[in-house]
């Protein structure tokens, strides 16, 4: 009996080894947990204790011609997956990325690239409601990235249906009359050194997006987004500034938002390898179809942040304030908050 068991196990191990060798890939799991305490100024905070968790599954492999592929499935504070993507790295031919969920492809990667010790100013739980550029990044999309040549990298991203939702394999999304159609993003990222060390930390970026509307007779013109900015790292200091804009395509109802204009900047300072400080500001102006009657409203948020890392643990603190949150001018929409967070990574 024992002998037969050993033979069976040996055969099984041999089969597993053969399968592993044939696929030549691996799967890893990483993740972390976040615990926070928020104290709001003005509104009743209620329960100030927050918790979040995330898991990321990553797999990779190699084809016979030397091309490699990566697969990522992320679960970020959700019961279902938040994002999944498959990236085919084709050597000197660039990369192809197939993505569902909130991908960060296209100009979504440039919604706010300002340096920060922890989070973007609008991401501190104040409900700022700031309209950010996102392009095709929030929809199922395919992106091609060129090889970096002379410090220049281009991306082209496309979503066949900007009104659609994620679908399973061998499935298709439905059609909604009068809704958004296909969307396309183009971005350029430049790291010019010009042969001088002082410019090695300079990064410039620009991107544009357009979405077609099926039915333009209902006052819906095509939808556009754009962004441009730069960051600069010099020693322990990082600086950044960018502008972005959104044209909604709405033209009929006077109270409809016709456009958004955003200006953002930030500075961070690495005191040492573990401690960093930052200040960030994001201002967003909303304009309406009937500007003579409704004018425009500016939402502005600023945040001071401190972060300290000890191995796999991080302690972060932020104090933030927002004026006219969600483009509302009542006093209740001017508010602030202090947040303390502890993060543990594994």
N, C-alpha and C positions, 0 to 999 in steps of 0.2 A: 504493500500500500504506500509506504513512504517512498519507495523507489519510483512508482508511477507518478506520485505527486511531484517529485523532483524533475522527472522527464517533462511533465506537462508545463511546469514553471519555466524550464529552460527553453522549451519551444515557444512559449508565450513571450519571454524576454527577447528571444531572437526576432520574433515578428515585430515587436514594438521597436526594437533597434532599427530594423529595416525601414519601418515607416518613418521614424524620426530622421534617418539619413536621407530618405527620398525627399522629404519636404524641406529639410535644412532651414527650419525656422524656429522661432521661439515666441512664447507669450509671457508677458510680465503684467503685474498688477501693482499700481501705486495709488496712494490716496492720502486723505487727511481729514481732520475734524477741526471745526472752528467754534469757539464759544465767545460770546460777546455780551456786554452790558451797555445799554444805551440810556442816556439821560437827556430828554428833550426839554428845551426851553419854551415855555408857554403852554403847548398842549399837554394834556394828561398823558404820561408815558404809558401807563398800564403795566403790563408785564415787560420788564426791561431785559430779560434774559433771552438771548437767542442762541441757537445751535445750528450748525450746518455740517454736512458731511459730503465727501465726494470720493468717487472711485474712478480710476482710469485704467482700462484694459488696452494694452498695446501688443500688437503682434508684428512680426517682420519676417521676411524671407528673401531669397535671391533666385533669379531666373538663370537659365543656362547661358544667356548672352551677357551676364554681368549686371543687368538691371536689377534693382531692388524694389521692394514694395513694403509699405507700412500700413497697418490698420489700427485705428484708434476708436474706441467706444468710451464716451465719457458720461458719467452719471453725476450731475451737480445739483444737489438739494432737490431731487425729483424722484418720483416713483418710477418713471420711465427714463430711458436714456436721454441726455440733453444734446448730444452731438455724436455723430459717427462719421468717419471718413476713411477713405482708402487712397493712399498716395503712391503713384508709380514713378520711381526715380529712374530716368532714362539716360543717365550719364550726361554727355555733352549735348543731348537733345532737350534737356530741361526736365520738368515734372508735370504730371497730370494728377489732379486731385478731384475725387468724386466725393461729394459731401452732402449730408443731411443734418438738419438741426441748425444750431447757431455756430456757423463754421469759422467766422473771422476771415473768410475769403473776400477777394475784391476790396472795395473801399471800406468794408466793415473793419478791416485791419487798421484803418486810419481814423476811426471815429474819435479817438482821443489818445494820442501817443505821447502826451506830455509826461516828463519825468515825475515820479512820485515815490514816496517811501512805502506807501501801502496801496491805496485805492485812488481812483479818479475822484475829484471833488463831488461830483453828482452821484457817486456810488456809496454814500454813507448812510442810507436809510432815511433820508429826509423827504423822499417823494418829490424830487425837484421837477420831474416831468419834462426835462429838457429833450427836445427833438434832436437826435443824433443821426448822422449819415450811417447807413447800413448796407445800401446796395443790395446785391443778391445774397449777402452773407447770412441772412436769416431764413433763406429758402433753399430747397434742394438745388444744387448747382454743380457745375463742372468748371474747374479752373486749370489753365495752363500757365506755368511759370517758366520764363526763359532762364538759361544759364546766366550768371552774373558776369558781364563783360565790361571791363573798364569801370567797375564800381556801379554799373547800371543793371537793374533787374526790372523786367516788365511782367505784368500778369494780365491775363484775359479771362474773365469769368462770365458764365452765362447760366441763367435759370430759364427754362422753357415756360414756366408759369409762375408769376410772382403772387398770384392769388391762391395757389395750391398749397397743400400740406404734404408732409412726408408720407410716402407710401412704401409698402413692402415690395420685395422683389417679385417680378412678374405681374405687378399691379400698375395702375395708372390713376392719376387724380382726375376729378370731375371738372366740368366747365361751368363757370358762373358768368352769365350774360352781363355785360357792362362792367366787368371787373378788370383788374390789371392783367396784362398779357406777359410777354417775354421781357426779361431784363438783362442788361449787359453792363459789365464793369470793365474799365481799363485803368491800371495803375502803373506808376513809374516810381521806383525807389533808387536814390542815388547816394553813394558813399564816395565822394570825390576826395582824393588825397592831394592831387597835383604835385606829388613828390615831396610834400612837406609834412613833418610829423604833427604840427599844430592843427592841421585840418583832418587828421585821421579820425577824429571823433565826430565829424560833421555828417549828418544824415538829412537828406531832403526828400520830400515825397509829394506826389500829386496824384489825384485820382478823380474819375468821373463815372457817373451812372445814369442810365436812362431806362425807363419802363414804359412800354406802350399801353394805351388803354383801348379796349375793344370798341367802346361806344363813346365817341367824342361829341355826340349830339346832346348829351346830358351835362354839358359844361365841364367835361373831364378831358383836359389836354394831357399830353404825355407828361410823365413825371421825371424830374431830373434831380441829381445830387452831385455835389462837387466838394473837394477838400484839397488843401495845399498847406504845407508847413515845413518846419525844420526843427531838429534837435541837435544839440552840440554838447559833447562831453569833453571836459578839459580837467584833467586830474580828478579830484574827488567831487567836482561840481558838474551837474547836468542842467542844461537850460533848454527850453522848448517853447515854440509858439506856432499856432496854426489857425486857419480860418476854414469854415465849411458853410455850405448853404444848401437849402432844399427848396425846390419849386414844386408845389403839390399838384399843379395842373387844374385846381378848382377855380371856376370863373363865375358861378351863378349867384349863390347866396352870399350876401354882403358880409355876414359874420363868419364865413368859412375862412380858415387860415390859407392864405395864398403862398406864403414863403416863410422861411426861417433863415436867419443869418447868425452864425456862431463865431465867437472869438475865444480862444483858449490859450493860456500860457501857464508855465510851471517852472520851478527850480527845486532841485534836490541837492543835498550835501551828504556825502558819506564820511562821517566822522572817523570811522575805522571799518574793518571788515564786518562788524556786527551791528553797528549803530548808524542809522540814517535819519535825516530830517528833510521835510519838504513843505512847500507852499504851492497851492494850485488855485487857479481861478478860471471859471467857465461862464461866459455871458452869452445868452441866446435871445435874439429879438424875433418876435413873431409879427408878421404883417398880414392884414386881412384883405379880402377881395374889395370891400368898400373902405379904403383907407381914409377917405375924407370924413366918414362917419365914425369909424372904429379906431382909427389911428394904429398904433403898434404898442406892444407890451414887451418889456425886457425882463427876463428871468436871469438872475445872477447868483452864483454859488461860489464860495471860497472855502478852502480847507487847509488847516495846519496839521501836519502829521509827524509822528515819531514811530520808528520801528526798530526793535532789537531782536536779533536772532541768536539762539543758542543751540547749535546743532539742528535737530529736527523740530525745535520749538521756536515760535516767534511770538513776541508780545508787541501789540500795536496800539497806538492811541491817536485819535483824531478829534479835533474840534472844528465844526463846520457850521456855516450860516448860509441861508438862502433867502433871497428877496423875490417876491412875486412867483412863488413856486407854481409850476404848471400853468404859467402865464395868467395867473389870477392876481388881482390887485388888492383884495381884502386883507386886513391886518392878520387874519388867521394864516395867511400864506407867506408871512415873514416869520421864519423860525430858525432855530439852531439846535445843535445836538452835540453831545460829547459821547464818544464810543471808545470802549476799551475791549480789546480782542486778544485771545490766546489761540494760537494755531499749532496743531501737532501733526506732523507729516510722517508717513510710514511708507 
